Amino acid sequence: MDSLLWIVIIAAIVVAGVWYMRQRTVTATRSLEDAQAEARRWVERLGGQVYALDPRDDPAAKQALADASERYTAAGSQVEQAKSVQQYRLAQQTAYEGLYYVRAARTSLGLDPGPELPAIPGQERAGAVTEARAVTVEGHEYEASPTPGRGTQHYYPGGMVAGRPVPRGWYSEPWWKPALVAGAWGVGTYLVASTLFAGMAGANFDAGYDAGYADAAGDGGDMGGDNGGDMGGDAGGYDSGGYDSGGFDGGGFDGGF
């Protein structure tokens, strides 16, 4: 009798274990399918808005749409290659970025920017440009503004670039690009950022600047040296190499709208 009881108990444990593992598999599959569907939904939304909006003869809108198109291409590629929930979520965040650029283009065109979007990582921490400012760093002039203008045609939605905040706003040029490509801030990039945002309310770049500058000024901190090419090659991909490296002049976009 005791032997039969133990057999029944062991069989029940085995059945329960098999059921539990199957439930876990079903749940994981459902989560993956849900993440895939959500990512595809945002990517499709981005694509529809990119190709439906006419930038006209507005340089700032053309530039913002060029950046949005770049995110659309990157997000689509990420979705196709994704194998996990986290990878689908990264693709979704890329689509969010693209939609922020679409909002920027609509703003430049004087259109309703549309509904609010989910925040992207680091956006709130980076803050925003709250006043128009022009500075000269090493003989070169840089501008930042909360609104697009003749001298500020490059939009950035705000976020962390190579671990440091870049506030949301419009700029005369994508001065953060070297840090984005190299995966680290050089002295020149720090000088531009610190000069542009010093004392600006709403722009949170000052925090940690001194330590970051010390790091950048150390051995290998300046990406403009001999190691710049190697760093740029090694840091390629979605997180550091692809997003802001293309389309800065809006080239190749005129015929798409």
N, C-alpha and C positions, 0 to 999 in steps of 0.2 A: 504493500500500500504506500509506504513511504517513497519507494522508488518511482511509482507511478505519479505521485504528487510532485516529485522533483522534476520529472519529465515534463509534466504540464506547466510547471513554473518556468522552466528553461525555454520551452516552446513559446510561452507567452512573452518572455523577454525578447526572444529572437523576432517574433512577429512585431512587437512594439518597436524594436530597433529598425527593422526594415521599413515600417510605416513612417517613422520619424525621418529617416534618411530620404524617403521618397517625398515627404512633405517639404523638406529642406530644398531638395532639387526643384520641386515645383515652384516654391517661393522664389528661389534664386532665378529661375528661368523667367518668371513673371516680372521680377524686378528689372532684369536685363531688358526684356521686351518693352516695359514701360519707359525705361530710360532711353532706349533707342527711339521709341515713338515720340517722346518729348523733345529729344534733340533734333530729330528730323522736322518736327513741327516748327521749331524756331529757325532752323536753317531755311526751310521753305518760305517762311514769313520774311526772312531777310532777303532772299532772292527775289521774291515778288516785289518788294519795295525798292530794291536797287534798280531793277529793270523797268519799273513803272514811273520812276521819277525823272523828269527832264531837268538837267542842271542849267539849261539855257546858256547864257554867256556869263554866268557867275563863276569866276575862278575858284572862290572858296567852296562853293557847292560842288564843282567838278572835282576838286581835291578830296573833299569829304566822301563823295561817292566812289572815287577811286579806292580810297582806304576801305570803304564798306564792301566793295567788290572783292578786294583782297581777302577780307575776313570771310566772305561768303565762300570763296574758293577753298580757303584753309579749313573752314568748318565742315564743308562737304567732304573733304579728304579725311578729316578726323573721324567723321561718322562712318565712312566706308571702312576705315581701318580699326575702329573700336572693337574691343573684345570684352570690355568690362563696364560696369555701371559708372565707375569713375572716369573712364575714357569718354563715355557718352556725355557726361556732365561737363568735361573740359570742352568738348565740341559745342555744347550748348552755351557755355560762357563765351566762346569765340563768336557765336552768333549774336549774343548780347552786345558784344563790342561793336560788331558791324551795324547793329540797329542804332547804337549811339551815334555812329557816324552818319547814318541816314537822318536822324533827328537834327544833327548839326547842319546837314545840307538843307533840310527843310527850313531851319531857322535862318540860314543865310539867304534863302529865296523869299523870305517873308511869309512862309506858310506856317500853319499850325504844326508844331513838332510832333503831335500825336500823343498817345498815352504814355504815362511814365513807364520806365523799364526797370527790371530787377537790377539791383546794384551788382557791379562786378568786383572781384576781389581787390582790396586795397583802395577802392575809389573814395570811400568816406575818409579814410586815414589821410589820403593825399590832399584833400581839400580842393579848393578852386581858386582860379585867378579872379580877383575881385576889383581890380582897377587896371586901367591901361598904363603900361610902363615900357619905356625904351631905355636900354642900357648899352654901353659900349664895353666890350671885353676883348682885350688884346687887339684893339683896333677894328673890331667887327661889331656892328650894331645888331642887337637882338630886341625883339618886341614881344610883348604878351598883352592879351586883352581878354575880357570876359565875352566879347562879341567879335564876330568876323569883321574884317576891314581890308582896305587895300594892302596894308602892311602885315596883316595877320590872317593868313589864308590856310594855315595848317592847324587842324583841330586835334585835340587829344582828350579822350573821355575821363582821364584821371585814373591813377592806379600806381602800382609799384613796378618800377623798371630796375632790374638787377638789384632788388632789395631796397631801393630808395624811392620815395614818393615823387611823382610828377603830377602837379595839380591840374585839374580839369580846366580847359580854356583854349584860346586861339593863339597861335604863335607865328612868328615870321618865318620860322623854319623848324624842322624836327631836330632840334639840338640834342635830344635824348637818344637819337639813333645809334651813336657809337656805343653807348652803354647797353642798349638793347641787343645789338649784334654781338658785342664782345662778351656780354654777361657780367660786366664789371664797369664801374665808373672810373674814368680817367680824371686827372686834375682839371683839364680844360672843361669837361662837362660839369664838374662841381663848381667851377668858377662862374660859369654861365648861370646855373641854377641858383646859387647863393646870391648872386648879384641881382637877378631878376626878382627873387622872392623875399629878399631881406626886408623885414618889417611889414610885409603885406598881410593884412588880416585875411584869414580864410585859407591861406596857402600854408600848408604844414611842412614845408621843406626844412625849416631851421632845425627841427628836432633831430639830434644825432649828426648834424652836419660836421662838427669839429672832428668827431671820431672817424666819420666817413672820409673826410678830407685827408686825415692822417693815413688812413688805409690806402687811399688813391695815390698819395704822394710817395708811398713806400716803394720798395723794389717791385717792379712789375705792375704797379698801380696804374701807370699811364698807359692806356691801350694804344697810344699813337706811335709807340716804338716798334722795334723789330718784331715783337711778339703779337702785334695787332692782327696780322694776317692769320697766324695760327689760331688765335682765340676766336676770330670771326668764323673760321672754318669749323672749329670744334663745337661752337655754340649754335649751330644751325638747328632748324626745326621750329615747331610751333611756338614754344615759349620764348625764344630769344631771337630767332633769325628771320622769321618770315613776315611778321605783321606790318612793321613800319618801314621795311626796307624798299618797298616798291611803290610806284605810283605817286611819288611826291610832286611831280610836275603835272599830274593829271594826264600824262601822255597815254594815248591809246584808248582813252575813254570817250572821246568826243563823239565817236560814231555809234556808241552803244545806247543812246537815248533818243 
